[in-house]
Amino acid sequence: MAKLSILPLMGIIALAWEAESTRATPPTLDGIDPPNQAGVVDGSGTQRSPQEIVKDAVRALESQNSVSAKISQEINLFGKKLIGSGGYLEQQMGDIRLMWLSLTIQLGDDCSSLLQVCDGRFLWTRTKSFDSEQLRRIDVISATKALEKAKRMPPQGSAGILHSLGGLCKLMQRLHDTFVFTSVQPGLLKMQSGQLPVWQLRGRWKPGYVAKVLPEQKETIESGKPADLSKLPRHLPDHVLLTLGQVDLFPYRIEYRRADGKGGTKPLVTIHLSHVTTNVPIDPNRFQYNPGDMKFEDETDLFLRRRGVKRE
């Protein structure tokens, strides 16, 4: 078996799922009602579709002044079970958005890790996968100036730049962009403090993304016929379950799952977020990073080129 590389929280592979799965409710989620394909009615009496709820969750995250959470992750791939743990911090400081993400996954005596830190000037990303290690950097201030000059700034300003690079907002936006969420059902999520009312949303691949992963089925997909997701590489799921708090729309759990061939599904990757606090000030020193003598790659120009912008 080839060595497993880290599957980071920020965008584990662009994934999606098949809505036909017959065993979508995980055992730790109680009080589930039948799925609602149409969506739910919010406090203002407006009907919200599953896809709109996910978009609302992205906006809710973007509006928080600060977020703090613990991360735990379970991975079941290639006959191995891996457990990961870490933490996440994000805070708005004036016009600057700060972020800190740490995740470590242990496999025997080896471990893979991801550290991502935005100190207001640079976004540092350090990855370690068994016998290799890499450090990358993006100059957020230079990128902001270039995007402003080219009139390509995201609607959220400098915070939007960070959210396009990493963090929970990027993860949630990617879920929204690569999945079609087709149903939502209310439930209760067991927490240390009690039971939390949640929405559990089911999503499936967007056709365009499936065509990229399975190019041999492109014509079938473009004709409107369903793809044969059993042909996906075995490390990719065919559906996802997203659990959001009913009140705060926070993503407390994300499950990437795959049909097991027996009428049920099995989890490949499960991400849990716990001990969540929002809008509580965080010590700015938590967002400092010193690379020391480690060599790094500057990816600022690459980041800008992908957006059709050059840095002067």
ABEGO torsion letter per residue (X at the ends): XBBBBBBBAAGAEBBBBBAABABABBAABBGBBBBBAAEBBBAAGBBBBAAAAAAAAAAAAAABABBBBBBBBBBBBGGBBBBBBEBBBBBBBEABBBBBBBBBBBBEABBBBBBBBBAGABBBBBBBBEABBBBBBBBAAAAAAAAAAAGABBAAEAAAAAAAABEAAAAAAAAAAABBBABBBBBBBBBAAEBBBBBBBBBBBBAAAAAAABAAAAAAAAAGBBBBAAABBAABBABBBBBBBAAAGBBABBBBBBBAGAGBBBBABBBBBBGBBBGBBBBAAAABBBAEABBBBBAAAAAAAAAGBBBX
